[in-house]
Amino acid sequence: MTVFVALLRAINVGGTGTLSMKIAVVFQSGPLPEGFLDNLVIPGGEEIRPGKREIYIHYPDGMGRSKLKLPSLMGTATARNINTVAKLVAMTTA
């Protein structure tokens, strides 16, 4: 059986407490543009690793303090904490 997961944009169900951001995953609506990292300025200690349609970002000082700005040419995207992604994966494989 094929399992699908839908991630809604601009929906924040949390907000009642702070959550340290170890790693965030930014999911793209399509493939990442060629060389999008070439001109990206990373002002803090963030680390970025591209995937095929996703970007993994480590925010050592927290996402709220980050000055990182991803290029607008990336198109439609939504970000989730790696813990949320792991729970969604676990739900689809159960």
N, CA, C and O atoms as CSV, one atom per row, in Angstrom:
chain,resi,resn,atom,element,x,y,z
A,1,MET,N,N,0.842,-1.170,0.000
A,1,MET,CA,C,0.000,0.000,0.000
A,1,MET,C,C,0.897,1.246,0.000
A,1,MET,O,O,1.859,1.322,0.764
A,2,THR,N,N,0.578,2.210,-0.852
A,2,THR,CA,C,1.310,3.463,-0.908
A,2,THR,C,C,0.781,4.409,0.159
A,2,THR,O,O,-0.431,4.561,0.316
A,3,VAL,N,N,1.685,5.040,0.887
A,3,VAL,CA,C,1.317,5.977,1.946
A,3,VAL,C,C,1.790,7.369,1.545
A,3,VAL,O,O,2.928,7.540,1.109
A,4,PHE,N,N,0.912,8.365,1.693
A,4,PHE,CA,C,1.245,9.750,1.398
A,4,PHE,C,C,1.159,10.570,2.677
A,4,PHE,O,O,0.328,10.299,3.544
A,5,VAL,N,N,2.031,11.583,2.790
A,5,VAL,CA,C,1.993,12.520,3.911
A,5,VAL,C,C,1.839,13.913,3.322
A,5,VAL,O,O,2.602,14.295,2.434
A,6,ALA,N,N,0.870,14.675,3.800
A,6,ALA,CA,C,0.666,16.050,3.342
A,6,ALA,C,C,1.179,17.010,4.404
A,6,ALA,O,O,0.807,16.907,5.573
A,7,LEU,N,N,2.025,17.935,4.000
A,7,LEU,CA,C,2.541,18.965,4.902
A,7,LEU,C,C,1.929,20.296,4.487
A,7,LEU,O,O,2.149,20.764,3.370
A,8,LEU,N,N,1.168,20.899,5.376
A,8,LEU,CA,C,0.505,22.163,5.080
A,8,LEU,C,C,1.439,23.327,5.380
A,8,LEU,O,O,2.150,23.322,6.385
A,9,ARG,N,N,1.431,24.320,4.503
A,9,ARG,CA,C,2.238,25.518,4.708
A,9,ARG,C,C,1.485,26.500,5.595
A,9,ARG,O,O,0.255,26.536,5.600
A,10,ALA,N,N,2.246,27.296,6.346
A,10,ALA,CA,C,1.712,28.399,7.157
A,10,ALA,C,C,0.759,27.936,8.247
A,10,ALA,O,O,-0.112,28.697,8.669
A,11,ILE,N,N,0.907,26.721,8.701
A,11,ILE,CA,C,0.099,26.213,9.809
A,11,ILE,C,C,1.032,25.992,10.997
A,11,ILE,O,O,1.969,25.199,10.911
A,12,ASN,N,N,0.779,26.686,12.100
A,12,ASN,CA,C,1.599,26.544,13.289
A,12,ASN,C,C,0.705,26.075,14.424
A,12,ASN,O,O,-0.070,26.853,14.980
A,13,VAL,N,N,0.818,24.799,14.763
A,13,VAL,CA,C,-0.029,24.262,15.831
A,13,VAL,C,C,0.657,24.330,17.177
A,13,VAL,O,O,0.029,24.080,18.206
A,14,GLY,N,N,1.918,24.660,17.188
A,14,GLY,CA,C,2.673,24.754,18.436
A,14,GLY,C,C,2.624,26.171,18.974
A,14,GLY,O,O,1.559,26.780,19.076
A,15,GLY,N,N,3.788,26.678,19.313
A,15,GLY,CA,C,3.890,28.054,19.763
A,15,GLY,C,C,3.680,28.241,21.252
A,15,GLY,O,O,3.710,29.374,21.733
A,16,THR,N,N,3.467,27.159,22.001
A,16,THR,CA,C,3.232,27.299,23.436
A,16,THR,C,C,4.525,27.239,24.231
A,16,THR,O,O,4.535,27.570,25.416
A,17,GLY,N,N,5.595,26.830,23.610
A,17,GLY,CA,C,6.882,26.762,24.286
A,17,GLY,C,C,7.992,26.812,23.260
A,17,GLY,O,O,7.746,26.733,22.057
A,18,THR,N,N,9.194,26.942,23.735
A,18,THR,CA,C,10.306,26.994,22.802
A,18,THR,C,C,10.849,25.589,22.578
A,18,THR,O,O,10.839,24.747,23.476
A,19,LEU,N,N,11.309,25.364,21.394
A,19,LEU,CA,C,11.870,24.078,21.022
A,19,LEU,C,C,13.206,24.325,20.355
A,19,LEU,O,O,13.276,25.001,19.329
A,20,SER,N,N,14.267,23.781,20.931
A,20,SER,CA,C,15.562,23.989,20.305
A,20,SER,C,C,15.595,23.276,18.959
A,20,SER,O,O,15.116,22.147,18.846
A,21,MET,N,N,16.148,23.914,17.948
A,21,MET,CA,C,16.158,23.405,16.579
A,21,MET,C,C,17.525,22.778,16.318
A,21,MET,O,O,18.516,23.417,15.963
A,22,LYS,N,N,17.479,21.554,16.515
A,22,LYS,CA,C,18.701,20.839,16.129
A,22,LYS,C,C,18.845,20.882,14.642
A,22,LYS,O,O,19.776,21.503,14.129
A,23,ILE,N,N,17.993,20.271,13.966
A,23,ILE,CA,C,18.031,20.248,12.492
A,23,ILE,C,C,16.627,20.497,11.967
A,23,ILE,O,O,15.661,19.964,12.513
A,24,ALA,N,N,16.496,21.317,10.890
A,24,ALA,CA,C,15.232,21.539,10.183
A,24,ALA,C,C,15.362,20.962,8.786
A,24,ALA,O,O,16.449,20.942,8.208
A,25,VAL,N,N,14.248,20.494,8.251
A,25,VAL,CA,C,14.206,20.000,6.881
A,25,VAL,C,C,13.248,20.899,6.111
A,25,VAL,O,O,12.088,21.052,6.495
A,26,VAL,N,N,13.738,21.499,5.016
A,26,VAL,CA,C,12.911,22.338,4.153
A,26,VAL,C,C,12.540,21.495,2.944
A,26,VAL,O,O,13.406,21.089,2.169
A,27,PHE,N,N,11.241,21.234,2.787
A,27,PHE,CA,C,10.757,20.433,1.665
A,27,PHE,C,C,10.346,21.348,0.528
A,27,PHE,O,O,9.599,22.304,0.737
A,28,GLN,N,N,10.823,21.070,-0.662
A,28,GLN,CA,C,10.538,21.846,-1.865
A,28,GLN,C,C,9.394,21.238,-2.654
A,28,GLN,O,O,9.145,20.036,-2.569
A,29,SER,N,N,8.697,22.066,-3.422
A,29,SER,CA,C,7.657,21.558,-4.302
A,29,SER,C,C,8.252,20.912,-5.551
A,29,SER,O,O,7.561,20.173,-6.252
A,30,GLY,N,N,9.498,21.177,-5.828
A,30,GLY,CA,C,10.183,20.602,-6.989
A,30,GLY,C,C,11.656,20.439,-6.683
A,30,GLY,O,O,12.091,20.680,-5.557
A,31,PRO,N,N,12.435,20.028,-7.689
A,31,PRO,CA,C,13.867,19.841,-7.475
A,31,PRO,C,C,14.566,21.157,-7.131
A,31,PRO,O,O,14.120,22.229,-7.541
A,32,LEU,N,N,15.647,21.069,-6.388
A,32,LEU,CA,C,16.422,22.262,-6.051
A,32,LEU,C,C,17.084,22.821,-7.313
A,32,LEU,O,O,17.553,22.053,-8.153
A,33,PRO,N,N,17.128,24.152,-7.454
A,33,PRO,CA,C,17.780,24.744,-8.616
A,33,PRO,C,C,19.272,24.424,-8.627
A,33,PRO,O,O,19.903,24.322,-7.575
A,34,GLU,N,N,19.818,24.270,-9.805
A,34,GLU,CA,C,21.260,24.022,-9.942
A,34,GLU,C,C,22.048,25.169,-9.313
A,34,GLU,O,O,21.769,26.339,-9.577
A,35,GLY,N,N,23.018,24.835,-8.493
A,35,GLY,CA,C,23.921,25.823,-7.920
A,35,GLY,C,C,23.288,26.831,-6.978
A,35,GLY,O,O,23.816,27.932,-6.823
A,36,PHE,N,N,22.166,26.486,-6.340
A,36,PHE,CA,C,21.523,27.458,-5.462
A,36,PHE,C,C,22.389,27.781,-4.248
A,36,PHE,O,O,22.216,28.837,-3.640
A,37,LEU,N,N,23.310,26.903,-3.885
A,37,LEU,CA,C,24.209,27.164,-2.761
A,37,LEU,C,C,25.379,28.062,-3.138
A,37,LEU,O,O,26.056,28.595,-2.258
A,38,ASP,N,N,25.629,28.236,-4.440
A,38,ASP,CA,C,26.812,28.966,-4.891
A,38,ASP,C,C,26.878,30.394,-4.358
A,38,ASP,O,O,27.945,30.841,-3.938
A,39,ASN,N,N,25.768,31.112,-4.365
A,39,ASN,CA,C,25.757,32.515,-3.930
A,39,ASN,C,C,25.061,32.718,-2.596
A,39,ASN,O,O,24.753,33.849,-2.220
A,40,LEU,N,N,24.813,31.632,-1.878
A,40,LEU,CA,C,24.124,31.718,-0.596
A,40,LEU,C,C,25.083,32.220,0.485
A,40,LEU,O,O,26.173,31.675,0.661
A,41,VAL,N,N,24.667,33.262,1.204
A,41,VAL,CA,C,25.462,33.807,2.300
A,41,VAL,C,C,24.952,33.192,3.595
A,41,VAL,O,O,23.765,33.275,3.909
A,42,ILE,N,N,25.849,32.582,4.336
A,42,ILE,CA,C,25.487,31.959,5.611
A,42,ILE,C,C,26.119,32.806,6.720
A,42,ILE,O,O,27.306,32.654,7.011
A,43,PRO,N,N,25.330,33.704,7.348
A,43,PRO,CA,C,25.886,34.685,8.278
A,43,PRO,C,C,26.298,34.137,9.639
A,43,PRO,O,O,27.144,34.731,10.307
A,44,GLY,N,N,25.724,33.024,10.060
A,44,GLY,CA,C,26.030,32.488,11.385
A,44,GLY,C,C,26.746,31.157,11.273
A,44,GLY,O,O,27.470,30.905,10.311
A,45,GLY,N,N,26.539,30.317,12.258
A,45,GLY,CA,C,27.174,29.011,12.267
A,45,GLY,C,C,26.313,27.918,11.662
A,45,GLY,O,O,26.570,26.734,11.878
A,46,GLU,N,N,25.272,28.311,10.889
A,46,GLU,CA,C,24.392,27.316,10.299
A,46,GLU,C,C,25.146,26.453,9.297
A,46,GLU,O,O,26.098,26.896,8.655
A,47,GLU,N,N,24.694,25.214,9.181
A,47,GLU,CA,C,25.238,24.294,8.183
A,47,GLU,C,C,24.093,23.866,7.279
A,47,GLU,O,O,23.001,23.556,7.756
A,48,ILE,N,N,24.342,23.849,5.972
A,48,ILE,CA,C,23.307,23.506,4.999
A,48,ILE,C,C,23.779,22.347,4.145
A,48,ILE,O,O,24.902,22.351,3.640
A,49,ARG,N,N,22.907,21.346,3.985
A,49,ARG,CA,C,23.184,20.194,3.125
A,49,ARG,C,C,21.979,19.992,2.207
A,49,ARG,O,O,20.868,19.775,2.691
A,50,PRO,N,N,22.180,20.059,0.899
A,50,PRO,CA,C,21.056,19.862,-0.028
A,50,PRO,C,C,20.760,18.390,-0.254
A,50,PRO,O,O,21.649,17.541,-0.199
A,51,GLY,N,N,19.492,18.110,-0.509
A,51,GLY,CA,C,19.045,16.792,-0.946
A,51,GLY,C,C,18.546,16.933,-2.372
A,51,GLY,O,O,18.990,17.822,-3.098
A,52,LYS,N,N,17.633,16.069,-2.782
A,52,LYS,CA,C,17.068,16.173,-4.131
A,52,LYS,C,C,15.976,17.237,-4.188
A,52,LYS,O,O,15.993,18.109,-5.056
A,53,ARG,N,N,15.022,17.158,-3.249
A,53,ARG,CA,C,13.934,18.140,-3.164
A,53,ARG,C,C,13.821,18.705,-1.755
A,53,ARG,O,O,12.791,19.266,-1.383
A,54,GLU,N,N,14.876,18.555,-0.981
A,54,GLU,CA,C,14.846,19.036,0.388
A,54,GLU,C,C,16.207,19.632,0.759
A,54,GLU,O,O,17.227,19.347,0.132
A,55,ILE,N,N,16.184,20.460,1.791
A,55,ILE,CA,C,17.402,21.074,2.309
A,55,ILE,C,C,17.440,20.790,3.799
A,55,ILE,O,O,16.441,20.978,4.493
A,56,TYR,N,N,18.571,20.343,4.291
A,56,TYR,CA,C,18.764,20.086,5.712
A,56,TYR,C,C,19.583,21.243,6.281
A,56,TYR,O,O,20.660,21.562,5.778
A,57,ILE,N,N,19.059,21.866,7.335
A,57,ILE,CA,C,19.733,23.016,7.929
A,57,ILE,C,C,19.925,22.776,9.420
A,57,ILE,O,O,18.979,22.451,10.137
A,58,HIS,N,N,21.160,22.940,9.874
A,58,HIS,CA,C,21.469,22.851,11.299
A,58,HIS,C,C,21.602,24.271,11.837
A,58,HIS,O,O,22.420,25.054,11.354
A,59,TYR,N,N,20.796,24.591,12.833
A,59,TYR,CA,C,20.814,25.899,13.478
A,59,TYR,C,C,21.426,25.742,14.870
A,59,TYR,O,O,20.689,25.469,15.817
A,60,PRO,N,N,22.740,25.903,15.034
A,60,PRO,CA,C,23.356,25.668,16.342
A,60,PRO,C,C,22.896,26.649,17.424
A,60,PRO,O,O,22.899,26.307,18.606
A,61,ASP,N,N,22.499,27.869,17.028
A,61,ASP,CA,C,22.047,28.863,18.001
A,61,ASP,C,C,20.528,29.019,18.025
A,61,ASP,O,O,20.009,29.926,18.677
A,62,GLY,N,N,19.816,28.146,17.321
A,62,GLY,CA,C,18.363,28.201,17.276
A,62,GLY,C,C,17.869,28.902,16.028
A,62,GLY,O,O,18.497,29.842,15.541
A,63,MET,N,N,16.749,28.443,15.517
A,63,MET,CA,C,16.176,28.993,14.298
A,63,MET,C,C,15.715,30.448,14.488
A,63,MET,O,O,15.815,31.250,13.559
A,64,GLY,N,N,15.219,30.787,15.664
A,64,GLY,CA,C,14.726,32.132,15.937
A,64,GLY,C,C,15.805,33.189,15.939
A,64,GLY,O,O,15.518,34.363,15.704
A,65,ARG,N,N,17.024,32.805,16.195
A,65,ARG,CA,C,18.137,33.763,16.222
A,65,ARG,C,C,18.884,33.826,14.891
A,65,ARG,O,O,19.748,34.683,14.704
A,66,SER,N,N,18.564,32.946,13.993
A,66,SER,CA,C,19.293,32.850,12.723
A,66,SER,C,C,18.982,34.029,11.804
A,66,SER,O,O,17.851,34.513,11.751
A,67,LYS,N,N,19.997,34.477,11.090
A,67,LYS,CA,C,19.851,35.521,10.070
A,67,LYS,C,C,19.888,34.913,8.664
A,67,LYS,O,O,19.929,35.642,7.673
A,68,LEU,N,N,19.874,33.591,8.581
A,68,LEU,CA,C,19.929,32.901,7.299
A,68,LEU,C,C,18.685,33.185,6.479
A,68,LEU,O,O,17.565,33.072,6.977
A,69,LYS,N,N,18.881,33.555,5.223
A,69,LYS,CA,C,17.778,33.783,4.296
A,69,LYS,C,C,17.996,32.923,3.069
A,69,LYS,O,O,18.993,33.065,2.362
A,70,LEU,N,N,17.051,32.026,2.825
A,70,LEU,CA,C,17.138,31.172,1.646
A,70,LEU,C,C,16.657,31.953,0.430
A,70,LEU,O,O,15.768,32.795,0.557
A,71,PRO,N,N,17.223,31.692,-0.743
A,71,PRO,CA,C,16.833,32.444,-1.940
A,71,PRO,C,C,15.384,32.205,-2.332
A,71,PRO,O,O,14.872,31.094,-2.191
A,72,SER,N,N,14.721,33.255,-2.827
A,72,SER,CA,C,13.318,33.152,-3.211
A,72,SER,C,C,13.126,32.332,-4.481
A,72,SER,O,O,12.008,31.907,-4.774
A,73,LEU,N,N,14.189,32.105,-5.234
A,73,LEU,CA,C,14.070,31.328,-6.471
A,73,LEU,C,C,13.784,29.861,-6.210
A,73,LEU,O,O,13.573,29.098,-7.153
A,74,MET,N,N,13.773,29.452,-4.950
A,74,MET,CA,C,13.519,28.056,-4.616
A,74,MET,C,C,12.061,27.670,-4.819
A,74,MET,O,O,11.764,26.482,-4.943
A,75,GLY,N,N,11.138,28.632,-4.858
A,75,GLY,CA,C,9.731,28.303,-5.057
A,75,GLY,C,C,9.022,27.986,-3.758
A,75,GLY,O,O,9.448,28.416,-2.685
A,76,THR,N,N,7.936,27.230,-3.857
A,76,THR,CA,C,7.114,26.880,-2.704
A,76,THR,C,C,7.828,25.854,-1.835
A,76,THR,O,O,8.333,24.847,-2.331
A,77,ALA,N,N,7.863,26.120,-0.533
A,77,ALA,CA,C,8.557,25.223,0.386
A,77,ALA,C,C,7.903,25.285,1.758
A,77,ALA,O,O,7.186,26.237,2.066
A,78,THR,N,N,8.149,24.276,2.577
A,78,THR,CA,C,7.707,24.252,3.963
A,78,THR,C,C,8.791,23.574,4.786
A,78,THR,O,O,9.463,22.667,4.294
A,79,ALA,N,N,8.969,23.999,6.028
A,79,ALA,CA,C,10.045,23.468,6.875
A,79,ALA,C,C,9.455,22.739,8.076
A,79,ALA,O,O,8.407,23.116,8.600
A,80,ARG,N,N,10.147,21.696,8.496
A,80,ARG,CA,C,9.757,20.932,9.682
A,80,ARG,C,C,11.003,20.569,10.476
A,80,ARG,O,O,12.084,20.404,9.912
A,81,ASN,N,N,10.841,20.445,11.791
A,81,ASN,CA,C,11.894,19.978,12.667
A,81,ASN,C,C,12.175,18.519,12.354
A,81,ASN,O,O,11.264,17.768,12.005
A,82,ILE,N,N,13.423,18.120,12.476
A,82,ILE,CA,C,13.809,16.740,12.150
A,82,ILE,C,C,13.068,15.730,13.028
A,82,ILE,O,O,12.823,14.605,12.591
A,83,ASN,N,N,12.709,16.109,14.254
A,83,ASN,CA,C,11.954,15.191,15.118
A,83,ASN,C,C,10.563,14.920,14.541
A,83,ASN,O,O,10.070,13.794,14.604
A,84,THR,N,N,9.936,15.950,13.981
A,84,THR,CA,C,8.634,15.788,13.339
A,84,THR,C,C,8.748,14.881,12.126
A,84,THR,O,O,7.913,14.000,11.917
A,85,VAL,N,N,9.785,15.100,11.328
A,85,VAL,CA,C,10.008,14.268,10.137
A,85,VAL,C,C,10.202,12.809,10.540
A,85,VAL,O,O,9.654,11.911,9.901
A,86,ALA,N,N,10.976,12.570,11.591
A,86,ALA,CA,C,11.212,11.196,12.048
A,86,ALA,C,C,9.909,10.538,12.510
A,86,ALA,O,O,9.693,9.354,12.249
A,87,LYS,N,N,9.051,11.282,13.185
A,87,LYS,CA,C,7.769,10.731,13.641
A,87,LYS,C,C,6.851,10.406,12.460
A,87,LYS,O,O,6.152,9.392,12.469
A,88,LEU,N,N,6.858,11.278,11.440
A,88,LEU,CA,C,6.049,11.014,10.246
A,88,LEU,C,C,6.542,9.766,9.523
A,88,LEU,O,O,5.735,8.962,9.056
A,89,VAL,N,N,7.846,9.599,9.427
A,89,VAL,CA,C,8.407,8.408,8.797
A,89,VAL,C,C,8.007,7.160,9.579
A,89,VAL,O,O,7.638,6.144,8.990
A,90,ALA,N,N,8.083,7.241,10.911
A,90,ALA,CA,C,7.709,6.106,11.751
A,90,ALA,C,C,6.233,5.734,11.565
A,90,ALA,O,O,5.881,4.554,11.565
A,91,MET,N,N,5.381,6.739,11.409
A,91,MET,CA,C,3.948,6.486,11.221
A,91,MET,C,C,3.683,5.799,9.874
A,91,MET,O,O,2.763,4.988,9.770
A,92,THR,N,N,4.470,6.112,8.853
A,92,THR,CA,C,4.240,5.536,7.533
A,92,THR,C,C,4.798,4.139,7.392
A,92,THR,O,O,4.409,3.411,6.480
A,93,THR,N,N,5.699,3.749,8.270
A,93,THR,CA,C,6.295,2.427,8.174
A,93,THR,C,C,5.707,1.442,9.175
A,93,THR,O,O,6.083,0.270,9.188
A,94,ALA,N,N,4.792,1.908,10.010
A,94,ALA,CA,C,4.205,1.036,11.044
A,94,ALA,C,C,3.191,0.082,10.443
A,94,ALA,O,O,2.599,-0.723,11.161
